[in-house]
Amino acid sequence: MFQAPDETAHIDATVHLATGAPWVAPGEMHVLNAVQAAAAQQATLPKSEWSDFAELLGVLRASRAPSTR
């Protein structure tokens, strides 16, 4: 994954839809923390150390949680 120039956008759109987010207009969707984390792991870690989707979606849930500050 994440080898084609637009692959991050395709994966991100899929994750948005799979988690119940609506489809948005071009240029309006922001890459999720979970997708950024997956791309970073795949670029820097051996495959045996990559997080699974449940762990990555934990990153997503944390990013959507209301701030406690």
mmCIF file of the N, C-alpha and C atoms, coordinates in Angstrom:
data_MODEL
# 
_entry.id   MODEL 
# 
loop_
_atom_site.group_PDB 
_atom_site.id 
_atom_site.type_symbol 
_atom_site.label_atom_id 
_atom_site.label_alt_id 
_atom_site.label_comp_id 
_atom_site.label_asym_id 
_atom_site.label_entity_id 
_atom_site.label_seq_id 
_atom_site.pdbx_PDB_ins_code 
_atom_site.Cartn_x 
_atom_site.Cartn_y 
_atom_site.Cartn_z 
_atom_site.occupancy 
_atom_site.B_iso_or_equiv 
_atom_site.pdbx_formal_charge 
_atom_site.auth_seq_id 
_atom_site.auth_comp_id 
_atom_site.auth_asym_id 
_atom_site.auth_atom_id 
_atom_site.pdbx_PDB_model_num 
ATOM 1   N N  . MET A 1 1  ? 0.830   -1.187 0.000  1.00 0.00 ? 1  MET A N  1 
ATOM 2   C CA . MET A 1 1  ? 0.000   0.000  0.000  1.00 0.00 ? 1  MET A CA 1 
ATOM 3   C C  . MET A 1 1  ? 0.868   1.242  0.000  1.00 0.00 ? 1  MET A C  1 
ATOM 4   N N  . PHE A 1 2  ? 0.246   2.368  -0.289 1.00 0.00 ? 2  PHE A N  1 
ATOM 5   C CA . PHE A 1 2  ? 0.865   3.693  -0.245 1.00 0.00 ? 2  PHE A CA 1 
ATOM 6   C C  . PHE A 1 2  ? 2.020   3.852  -1.222 1.00 0.00 ? 2  PHE A C  1 
ATOM 7   N N  . GLN A 1 3  ? 1.995   3.127  -2.343 1.00 0.00 ? 3  GLN A N  1 
ATOM 8   C CA . GLN A 1 3  ? 3.074   3.258  -3.304 1.00 0.00 ? 3  GLN A CA 1 
ATOM 9   C C  . GLN A 1 3  ? 2.704   4.161  -4.478 1.00 0.00 ? 3  GLN A C  1 
ATOM 10  N N  . ALA A 1 4  ? 1.460   4.186  -4.876 1.00 0.00 ? 4  ALA A N  1 
ATOM 11  C CA . ALA A 1 4  ? 1.030   5.077  -5.954 1.00 0.00 ? 4  ALA A CA 1 
ATOM 12  C C  . ALA A 1 4  ? 0.785   6.471  -5.370 1.00 0.00 ? 4  ALA A C  1 
ATOM 13  N N  . PRO A 1 5  ? 0.990   7.521  -6.152 1.00 0.00 ? 5  PRO A N  1 
ATOM 14  C CA . PRO A 1 5  ? 0.837   8.886  -5.626 1.00 0.00 ? 5  PRO A CA 1 
ATOM 15  C C  . PRO A 1 5  ? -0.531  9.180  -5.013 1.00 0.00 ? 5  PRO A C  1 
ATOM 16  N N  . ASP A 1 6  ? -1.597  8.580  -5.543 1.00 0.00 ? 6  ASP A N  1 
ATOM 17  C CA . ASP A 1 6  ? -2.933  8.877  -5.027 1.00 0.00 ? 6  ASP A CA 1 
ATOM 18  C C  . ASP A 1 6  ? -3.489  7.788  -4.108 1.00 0.00 ? 6  ASP A C  1 
ATOM 19  N N  . GLU A 1 7  ? -2.666  6.819  -3.755 1.00 0.00 ? 7  GLU A N  1 
ATOM 20  C CA . GLU A 1 7  ? -3.160  5.695  -2.969 1.00 0.00 ? 7  GLU A CA 1 
ATOM 21  C C  . GLU A 1 7  ? -3.597  6.106  -1.562 1.00 0.00 ? 7  GLU A C  1 
ATOM 22  N N  . THR A 1 8  ? -2.897  7.042  -0.945 1.00 0.00 ? 8  THR A N  1 
ATOM 23  C CA . THR A 1 8  ? -3.303  7.514  0.384  1.00 0.00 ? 8  THR A CA 1 
ATOM 24  C C  . THR A 1 8  ? -4.716  8.085  0.332  1.00 0.00 ? 8  THR A C  1 
ATOM 25  N N  . ALA A 1 9  ? -5.015  8.861  -0.695 1.00 0.00 ? 9  ALA A N  1 
ATOM 26  C CA . ALA A 1 9  ? -6.357  9.439  -0.828 1.00 0.00 ? 9  ALA A CA 1 
ATOM 27  C C  . ALA A 1 9  ? -7.413  8.358  -1.009 1.00 0.00 ? 9  ALA A C  1 
ATOM 28  N N  . HIS A 1 10 ? -7.105  7.323  -1.800 1.00 0.00 ? 10 HIS A N  1 
ATOM 29  C CA . HIS A 1 10 ? -8.076  6.242  -2.020 1.00 0.00 ? 10 HIS A CA 1 
ATOM 30  C C  . HIS A 1 10 ? -8.327  5.463  -0.734 1.00 0.00 ? 10 HIS A C  1 
ATOM 31  N N  . ILE A 1 11 ? -7.259  5.132  -0.033 1.00 0.00 ? 11 ILE A N  1 
ATOM 32  C CA . ILE A 1 11 ? -7.407  4.396  1.227  1.00 0.00 ? 11 ILE A CA 1 
ATOM 33  C C  . ILE A 1 11 ? -8.160  5.244  2.240  1.00 0.00 ? 11 ILE A C  1 
ATOM 34  N N  . ASP A 1 12 ? -7.817  6.521  2.313  1.00 0.00 ? 12 ASP A N  1 
ATOM 35  C CA . ASP A 1 12 ? -8.472  7.414  3.258  1.00 0.00 ? 12 ASP A CA 1 
ATOM 36  C C  . ASP A 1 12 ? -9.967  7.532  2.978  1.00 0.00 ? 12 ASP A C  1 
ATOM 37  N N  . ALA A 1 13 ? -10.342 7.680  1.711  1.00 0.00 ? 13 ALA A N  1 
ATOM 38  C CA . ALA A 1 13 ? -11.755 7.776  1.362  1.00 0.00 ? 13 ALA A CA 1 
ATOM 39  C C  . ALA A 1 13 ? -12.496 6.505  1.768  1.00 0.00 ? 13 ALA A C  1 
ATOM 40  N N  . THR A 1 14 ? -11.879 5.364  1.565  1.00 0.00 ? 14 THR A N  1 
ATOM 41  C CA . THR A 1 14 ? -12.472 4.091  1.952  1.00 0.00 ? 14 THR A CA 1 
ATOM 42  C C  . THR A 1 14 ? -12.689 4.011  3.458  1.00 0.00 ? 14 THR A C  1 
ATOM 43  N N  . VAL A 1 15 ? -11.683 4.419  4.224  1.00 0.00 ? 15 VAL A N  1 
ATOM 44  C CA . VAL A 1 15 ? -11.806 4.386  5.685  1.00 0.00 ? 15 VAL A CA 1 
ATOM 45  C C  . VAL A 1 15 ? -12.878 5.364  6.156  1.00 0.00 ? 15 VAL A C  1 
ATOM 46  N N  . HIS A 1 16 ? -12.932 6.549  5.557  1.00 0.00 ? 16 HIS A N  1 
ATOM 47  C CA . HIS A 1 16 ? -13.986 7.515  5.911  1.00 0.00 ? 16 HIS A CA 1 
ATOM 48  C C  . HIS A 1 16 ? -15.367 6.878  5.734  1.00 0.00 ? 16 HIS A C  1 
ATOM 49  N N  . LEU A 1 17 ? -15.593 6.295  4.571  1.00 0.00 ? 17 LEU A N  1 
ATOM 50  C CA . LEU A 1 17 ? -16.902 5.704  4.293  1.00 0.00 ? 17 LEU A CA 1 
ATOM 51  C C  . LEU A 1 17 ? -17.187 4.505  5.192  1.00 0.00 ? 17 LEU A C  1 
ATOM 52  N N  . ALA A 1 18 ? -16.181 3.677  5.441  1.00 0.00 ? 18 ALA A N  1 
ATOM 53  C CA . ALA A 1 18 ? -16.366 2.483  6.273  1.00 0.00 ? 18 ALA A CA 1 
ATOM 54  C C  . ALA A 1 18 ? -16.680 2.833  7.720  1.00 0.00 ? 18 ALA A C  1 
ATOM 55  N N  . THR A 1 19 ? -16.240 3.999  8.169  1.00 0.00 ? 19 THR A N  1 
ATOM 56  C CA . THR A 1 19 ? -16.511 4.404  9.550  1.00 0.00 ? 19 THR A CA 1 
ATOM 57  C C  . THR A 1 19 ? -17.737 5.299  9.660  1.00 0.00 ? 19 THR A C  1 
ATOM 58  N N  . GLY A 1 20 ? -18.497 5.437  8.547  1.00 0.00 ? 20 GLY A N  1 
ATOM 59  C CA . GLY A 1 20 ? -19.762 6.168  8.594  1.00 0.00 ? 20 GLY A CA 1 
ATOM 60  C C  . GLY A 1 20 ? -19.679 7.639  8.237  1.00 0.00 ? 20 GLY A C  1 
ATOM 61  N N  . ALA A 1 21 ? -18.514 8.140  7.873  1.00 0.00 ? 21 ALA A N  1 
ATOM 62  C CA . ALA A 1 21 ? -18.402 9.540  7.463  1.00 0.00 ? 21 ALA A CA 1 
ATOM 63  C C  . ALA A 1 21 ? -19.014 9.694  6.067  1.00 0.00 ? 21 ALA A C  1 
ATOM 64  N N  . PRO A 1 22 ? -19.616 10.839 5.780  1.00 0.00 ? 22 PRO A N  1 
ATOM 65  C CA . PRO A 1 22 ? -20.216 11.033 4.455  1.00 0.00 ? 22 PRO A CA 1 
ATOM 66  C C  . PRO A 1 22 ? -19.157 11.332 3.398  1.00 0.00 ? 22 PRO A C  1 
ATOM 67  N N  . TRP A 1 23 ? -19.538 11.136 2.128  1.00 0.00 ? 23 TRP A N  1 
ATOM 68  C CA . TRP A 1 23 ? -18.667 11.523 1.019  1.00 0.00 ? 23 TRP A CA 1 
ATOM 69  C C  . TRP A 1 23 ? -18.684 13.041 0.949  1.00 0.00 ? 23 TRP A C  1 
ATOM 70  N N  . VAL A 1 24 ? -17.513 13.629 0.767  1.00 0.00 ? 24 VAL A N  1 
ATOM 71  C CA . VAL A 1 24 ? -17.437 15.093 0.717  1.00 0.00 ? 24 VAL A CA 1 
ATOM 72  C C  . VAL A 1 24 ? -16.936 15.553 -0.646 1.00 0.00 ? 24 VAL A C  1 
ATOM 73  N N  . ALA A 1 25 ? -17.077 16.835 -0.919 1.00 0.00 ? 25 ALA A N  1 
ATOM 74  C CA . ALA A 1 25 ? -16.654 17.415 -2.198 1.00 0.00 ? 25 ALA A CA 1 
ATOM 75  C C  . ALA A 1 25 ? -15.135 17.319 -2.359 1.00 0.00 ? 25 ALA A C  1 
ATOM 76  N N  . PRO A 1 26 ? -14.653 17.256 -3.597 1.00 0.00 ? 26 PRO A N  1 
ATOM 77  C CA . PRO A 1 26 ? -13.207 17.229 -3.823 1.00 0.00 ? 26 PRO A CA 1 
ATOM 78  C C  . PRO A 1 26 ? -12.517 18.398 -3.115 1.00 0.00 ? 26 PRO A C  1 
ATOM 79  N N  . GLY A 1 27 ? -11.416 18.091 -2.474 1.00 0.00 ? 27 GLY A N  1 
ATOM 80  C CA . GLY A 1 27 ? -10.650 19.107 -1.767 1.00 0.00 ? 27 GLY A CA 1 
ATOM 81  C C  . GLY A 1 27 ? -11.113 19.379 -0.352 1.00 0.00 ? 27 GLY A C  1 
ATOM 82  N N  . GLU A 1 28 ? -12.218 18.762 0.062  1.00 0.00 ? 28 GLU A N  1 
ATOM 83  C CA . GLU A 1 28 ? -12.769 19.006 1.396  1.00 0.00 ? 28 GLU A CA 1 
ATOM 84  C C  . GLU A 1 28 ? -12.412 17.923 2.404  1.00 0.00 ? 28 GLU A C  1 
ATOM 85  N N  . MET A 1 29 ? -11.987 16.746 1.960  1.00 0.00 ? 29 MET A N  1 
ATOM 86  C CA . MET A 1 29 ? -11.681 15.650 2.866  1.00 0.00 ? 29 MET A CA 1 
ATOM 87  C C  . MET A 1 29 ? -10.261 15.793 3.392  1.00 0.00 ? 29 MET A C  1 
ATOM 88  N N  . HIS A 1 30 ? -10.091 15.580 4.672  1.00 0.00 ? 30 HIS A N  1 
ATOM 89  C CA . HIS A 1 30 ? -8.776  15.634 5.291  1.00 0.00 ? 30 HIS A CA 1 
ATOM 90  C C  . HIS A 1 30 ? -8.334  14.220 5.631  1.00 0.00 ? 30 HIS A C  1 
ATOM 91  N N  . VAL A 1 31 ? -7.061  13.924 5.427  1.00 0.00 ? 31 VAL A N  1 
ATOM 92  C CA . VAL A 1 31 ? -6.539  12.584 5.682  1.00 0.00 ? 31 VAL A CA 1 
ATOM 93  C C  . VAL A 1 31 ? -6.624  12.291 7.184  1.00 0.00 ? 31 VAL A C  1 
ATOM 94  N N  . LEU A 1 32 ? -7.183  11.129 7.502  1.00 0.00 ? 32 LEU A N  1 
ATOM 95  C CA . LEU A 1 32 ? -7.356  10.713 8.893  1.00 0.00 ? 32 LEU A CA 1 
ATOM 96  C C  . LEU A 1 32 ? -6.020  10.380 9.550  1.00 0.00 ? 32 LEU A C  1 
ATOM 97  N N  . ASN A 1 33 ? -5.942  10.582 10.852 1.00 0.00 ? 33 ASN A N  1 
ATOM 98  C CA . ASN A 1 33 ? -4.745  10.212 11.606 1.00 0.00 ? 33 ASN A CA 1 
ATOM 99  C C  . ASN A 1 33 ? -4.415  8.737  11.427 1.00 0.00 ? 33 ASN A C  1 
ATOM 100 N N  . ALA A 1 34 ? -5.450  7.895  11.361 1.00 0.00 ? 34 ALA A N  1 
ATOM 101 C CA . ALA A 1 34 ? -5.227  6.452  11.213 1.00 0.00 ? 34 ALA A CA 1 
ATOM 102 C C  . ALA A 1 34 ? -4.522  6.144  9.895  1.00 0.00 ? 34 ALA A C  1 
ATOM 103 N N  . VAL A 1 35 ? -4.905  6.819  8.834  1.00 0.00 ? 35 VAL A N  1 
ATOM 104 C CA . VAL A 1 35 ? -4.294  6.583  7.530  1.00 0.00 ? 35 VAL A CA 1 
ATOM 105 C C  . VAL A 1 35 ? -2.863  7.141  7.522  1.00 0.00 ? 35 VAL A C  1 
ATOM 106 N N  . GLN A 1 36 ? -2.662  8.296  8.118  1.00 0.00 ? 36 GLN A N  1 
ATOM 107 C CA . GLN A 1 36 ? -1.313  8.859  8.210  1.00 0.00 ? 36 GLN A CA 1 
ATOM 108 C C  . GLN A 1 36 ? -0.408  7.941  9.027  1.00 0.00 ? 36 GLN A C  1 
ATOM 109 N N  . ALA A 1 37 ? -0.942  7.376  10.112 1.00 0.00 ? 37 ALA A N  1 
ATOM 110 C CA . ALA A 1 37 ? -0.158  6.461  10.942 1.00 0.00 ? 37 ALA A CA 1 
ATOM 111 C C  . ALA A 1 37 ? 0.207   5.200  10.157 1.00 0.00 ? 37 ALA A C  1 
ATOM 112 N N  . ALA A 1 38 ? -0.730  4.661  9.393  1.00 0.00 ? 38 ALA A N  1 
ATOM 113 C CA . ALA A 1 38 ? -0.453  3.466  8.591  1.00 0.00 ? 38 ALA A CA 1 
ATOM 114 C C  . ALA A 1 38 ? 0.630   3.749  7.556  1.00 0.00 ? 38 ALA A C  1 
ATOM 115 N N  . ALA A 1 39 ? 0.535   4.870  6.883  1.00 0.00 ? 39 ALA A N  1 
ATOM 116 C CA . ALA A 1 39 ? 1.543   5.225  5.878  1.00 0.00 ? 39 ALA A CA 1 
ATOM 117 C C  . ALA A 1 39 ? 2.916   5.395  6.517  1.00 0.00 ? 39 ALA A C  1 
ATOM 118 N N  . ALA A 1 40 ? 2.960   6.046  7.667  1.00 0.00 ? 40 ALA A N  1 
ATOM 119 C CA . ALA A 1 40 ? 4.240   6.254  8.356  1.00 0.00 ? 40 ALA A CA 1 
ATOM 120 C C  . ALA A 1 40 ? 4.836   4.923  8.805  1.00 0.00 ? 40 ALA A C  1 
ATOM 121 N N  . GLN A 1 41 ? 3.997   4.038  9.348  1.00 0.00 ? 41 GLN A N  1 
ATOM 122 C CA . GLN A 1 41 ? 4.495   2.731  9.789  1.00 0.00 ? 41 GLN A CA 1 
ATOM 123 C C  . GLN A 1 41 ? 5.048   1.935  8.617  1.00 0.00 ? 41 GLN A C  1 
ATOM 124 N N  . GLN A 1 42 ? 4.328   1.948  7.505  1.00 0.00 ? 42 GLN A N  1 
ATOM 125 C CA . GLN A 1 42 ? 4.772   1.168  6.359  1.00 0.00 ? 42 GLN A CA 1 
ATOM 126 C C  . GLN A 1 42 ? 6.058   1.719  5.754  1.00 0.00 ? 42 GLN A C  1 
ATOM 127 N N  . ALA A 1 43 ? 6.305   2.995  5.951  1.00 0.00 ? 43 ALA A N  1 
ATOM 128 C CA . ALA A 1 43 ? 7.528   3.606  5.419  1.00 0.00 ? 43 ALA A CA 1 
ATOM 129 C C  . ALA A 1 43 ? 8.728   3.410  6.340  1.00 0.00 ? 43 ALA A C  1 
ATOM 130 N N  . THR A 1 44 ? 8.470   3.137  7.635  1.00 0.00 ? 44 THR A N  1 
ATOM 131 C CA . THR A 1 44 ? 9.575   3.143  8.602  1.00 0.00 ? 44 THR A CA 1 
ATOM 132 C C  . THR A 1 44 ? 9.763   1.868  9.405  1.00 0.00 ? 44 THR A C  1 
ATOM 133 N N  . LEU A 1 45 ? 8.774   0.981  9.410  1.00 0.00 ? 45 LEU A N  1 
ATOM 134 C CA . LEU A 1 45 ? 8.843   -0.213 10.260 1.00 0.00 ? 45 LEU A CA 1 
ATOM 135 C C  . LEU A 1 45 ? 8.789   -1.485 9.422  1.00 0.00 ? 45 LEU A C  1 
ATOM 136 N N  . PRO A 1 46 ? 9.367   -2.577 9.921  1.00 0.00 ? 46 PRO A N  1 
ATOM 137 C CA . PRO A 1 46 ? 9.179   -3.857 9.235  1.00 0.00 ? 46 PRO A CA 1 
ATOM 138 C C  . PRO A 1 46 ? 7.709   -4.289 9.341  1.00 0.00 ? 46 PRO A C  1 
ATOM 139 N N  . LYS A 1 47 ? 7.247   -5.043 8.376  1.00 0.00 ? 47 LYS A N  1 
ATOM 140 C CA . LYS A 1 47 ? 5.835   -5.439 8.315  1.00 0.00 ? 47 LYS A CA 1 
ATOM 141 C C  . LYS A 1 47 ? 5.359   -6.097 9.613  1.00 0.00 ? 47 LYS A C  1 
ATOM 142 N N  . SER A 1 48 ? 6.222   -6.832 10.267 1.00 0.00 ? 48 SER A N  1 
ATOM 143 C CA . SER A 1 48 ? 5.835   -7.518 11.507 1.00 0.00 ? 48 SER A CA 1 
ATOM 144 C C  . SER A 1 48 ? 5.468   -6.538 12.628 1.00 0.00 ? 48 SER A C  1 
ATOM 145 N N  . GLU A 1 49 ? 5.817   -5.270 12.492 1.00 0.00 ? 49 GLU A N  1 
ATOM 146 C CA . GLU A 1 49 ? 5.532   -4.271 13.523 1.00 0.00 ? 49 GLU A CA 1 
ATOM 147 C C  . GLU A 1 49 ? 4.403   -3.312 13.146 1.00 0.00 ? 49 GLU A C  1 
ATOM 148 N N  . TRP A 1 50 ? 3.779   -3.503 11.981 1.00 0.00 ? 50 TRP A N  1 
ATOM 149 C CA . TRP A 1 50 ? 2.687   -2.627 11.585 1.00 0.00 ? 50 TRP A CA 1 
ATOM 150 C C  . TRP A 1 50 ? 1.470   -2.865 12.478 1.00 0.00 ? 50 TRP A C  1 
ATOM 151 N N  . SER A 1 51 ? 0.730   -1.816 12.769 1.00 0.00 ? 51 SER A N  1 
ATOM 152 C CA . SER A 1 51 ? -0.519  -1.937 13.517 1.00 0.00 ? 51 SER A CA 1 
ATOM 153 C C  . SER A 1 51 ? -1.579  -2.559 12.622 1.00 0.00 ? 51 SER A C  1 
ATOM 154 N N  . ASP A 1 52 ? -2.562  -3.229 13.248 1.00 0.00 ? 52 ASP A N  1 
ATOM 155 C CA . ASP A 1 52 ? -3.688  -3.720 12.459 1.00 0.00 ? 52 ASP A CA 1 
ATOM 156 C C  . ASP A 1 52 ? -4.760  -2.623 12.399 1.00 0.00 ? 52 ASP A C  1 
ATOM 157 N N  . PHE A 1 53 ? -5.836  -2.864 11.635 1.00 0.00 ? 53 PHE A N  1 
ATOM 158 C CA . PHE A 1 53 ? -6.832  -1.820 11.471 1.00 0.00 ? 53 PHE A CA 1 
ATOM 159 C C  . PHE A 1 53 ? -7.526  -1.458 12.768 1.00 0.00 ? 53 PHE A C  1 
ATOM 160 N N  . ALA A 1 54 ? -7.742  -2.404 13.661 1.00 0.00 ? 54 ALA A N  1 
ATOM 161 C CA . ALA A 1 54 ? -8.368  -2.089 14.944 1.00 0.00 ? 54 ALA A CA 1 
ATOM 162 C C  . ALA A 1 54 ? -7.507  -1.100 15.729 1.00 0.00 ? 54 ALA A C  1 
ATOM 163 N N  . GLU A 1 55 ? -6.211  -1.336 15.738 1.00 0.00 ? 55 GLU A N  1 
ATOM 164 C CA . GLU A 1 55 ? -5.310  -0.408 16.432 1.00 0.00 ? 55 GLU A CA 1 
ATOM 165 C C  . GLU A 1 55 ? -5.300  0.949  15.747 1.00 0.00 ? 55 GLU A C  1 
ATOM 166 N N  . LEU A 1 56 ? -5.266  0.954  14.425 1.00 0.00 ? 56 LEU A N  1 
ATOM 167 C CA . LEU A 1 56 ? -5.260  2.223  13.699 1.00 0.00 ? 56 LEU A CA 1 
ATOM 168 C C  . LEU A 1 56 ? -6.565  2.983  13.889 1.00 0.00 ? 56 LEU A C  1 
ATOM 169 N N  . LEU A 1 57 ? -7.675  2.294  13.931 1.00 0.00 ? 57 LEU A N  1 
ATOM 170 C CA . LEU A 1 57 ? -8.945  2.976  14.168 1.00 0.00 ? 57 LEU A CA 1 
ATOM 171 C C  . LEU A 1 57 ? -9.033  3.493  15.593 1.00 0.00 ? 57 LEU A C  1 
ATOM 172 N N  . GLY A 1 58 ? -8.283  2.907  16.511 1.00 0.00 ? 58 GLY A N  1 
ATOM 173 C CA . GLY A 1 58 ? -8.171  3.492  17.849 1.00 0.00 ? 58 GLY A CA 1 
ATOM 174 C C  . GLY A 1 58 ? -7.555  4.873  17.754 1.00 0.00 ? 58 GLY A C  1 
ATOM 175 N N  . VAL A 1 59 ? -6.611  5.053  16.831 1.00 0.00 ? 59 VAL A N  1 
ATOM 176 C CA . VAL A 1 59 ? -6.040  6.374  16.573 1.00 0.00 ? 59 VAL A CA 1 
ATOM 177 C C  . VAL A 1 59 ? -7.134  7.300  16.062 1.00 0.00 ? 59 VAL A C  1 
ATOM 178 N N  . LEU A 1 60 ? -8.000  6.795  15.174 1.00 0.00 ? 60 LEU A N  1 
ATOM 179 C CA . LEU A 1 60 ? -9.102  7.583  14.636 1.00 0.00 ? 60 LEU A CA 1 
ATOM 180 C C  . LEU A 1 60 ? -10.064 7.992  15.735 1.00 0.00 ? 60 LEU A C  1 
ATOM 181 N N  . ARG A 1 61 ? -10.464 7.035  16.572 1.00 0.00 ? 61 ARG A N  1 
ATOM 182 C CA . ARG A 1 61 ? -11.403 7.359  17.650 1.00 0.00 ? 61 ARG A CA 1 
ATOM 183 C C  . ARG A 1 61 ? -10.811 8.409  18.578 1.00 0.00 ? 61 ARG A C  1 
ATOM 184 N N  . ALA A 1 62 ? -9.539  8.297  18.883 1.00 0.00 ? 62 ALA A N  1 
ATOM 185 C CA . ALA A 1 62 ? -8.892  9.279  19.758 1.00 0.00 ? 62 ALA A CA 1 
ATOM 186 C C  . ALA A 1 62 ? -8.882  10.660 19.102 1.00 0.00 ? 62 ALA A C  1 
ATOM 187 N N  . SER A 1 63 ? -8.711  10.708 17.784 1.00 0.00 ? 63 SER A N  1 
ATOM 188 C CA . SER A 1 63 ? -8.667  12.007 17.100 1.00 0.00 ? 63 SER A CA 1 
ATOM 189 C C  . SER A 1 63 ? -10.039 12.651 17.030 1.00 0.00 ? 63 SER A C  1 
ATOM 190 N N  . ARG A 1 64 ? -11.104 11.854 17.130 1.00 0.00 ? 64 ARG A N  1 
ATOM 191 C CA . ARG A 1 64 ? -12.476 12.396 17.080 1.00 0.00 ? 64 ARG A CA 1 
ATOM 192 C C  . ARG A 1 64 ? -13.036 12.697 18.454 1.00 0.00 ? 64 ARG A C  1 
ATOM 193 N N  . ALA A 1 65 ? -12.350 12.230 19.499 1.00 0.00 ? 65 ALA A N  1 
ATOM 194 C CA . ALA A 1 65 ? -12.838 12.440 20.858 1.00 0.00 ? 65 ALA A CA 1 
ATOM 195 C C  . ALA A 1 65 ? -12.815 13.924 21.196 1.00 0.00 ? 65 ALA A C  1 
ATOM 196 N N  . PRO A 1 66 ? -13.799 14.382 21.967 1.00 0.00 ? 66 PRO A N  1 
ATOM 197 C CA . PRO A 1 66 ? -13.802 15.797 22.362 1.00 0.00 ? 66 PRO A CA 1 
ATOM 198 C C  . PRO A 1 66 ? -12.580 16.110 23.235 1.00 0.00 ? 66 PRO A C  1 
ATOM 199 N N  . SER A 1 67 ? -12.087 17.281 23.093 1.00 0.00 ? 67 SER A N  1 
ATOM 200 C CA . SER A 1 67 ? -10.933 17.710 23.889 1.00 0.00 ? 67 SER A CA 1 
ATOM 201 C C  . SER A 1 67 ? -11.332 17.853 25.351 1.00 0.00 ? 67 SER A C  1 
ATOM 202 N N  . THR A 1 68 ? -10.422 17.452 26.223 1.00 0.00 ? 68 THR A N  1 
ATOM 203 C CA . THR A 1 68 ? -10.702 17.585 27.660 1.00 0.00 ? 68 THR A CA 1 
ATOM 204 C C  . THR A 1 68 ? -9.969  18.783 28.247 1.00 0.00 ? 68 THR A C  1 
ATOM 205 N N  . ARG A 1 69 ? -9.365  19.574 27.393 1.00 0.00 ? 69 ARG A N  1 
ATOM 206 C CA . ARG A 1 69 ? -8.651  20.767 27.873 1.00 0.00 ? 69 ARG A CA 1 
ATOM 207 C C  . ARG A 1 69 ? -9.570  21.915 28.100 1.00 0.00 ? 69 ARG A C  1 
# 
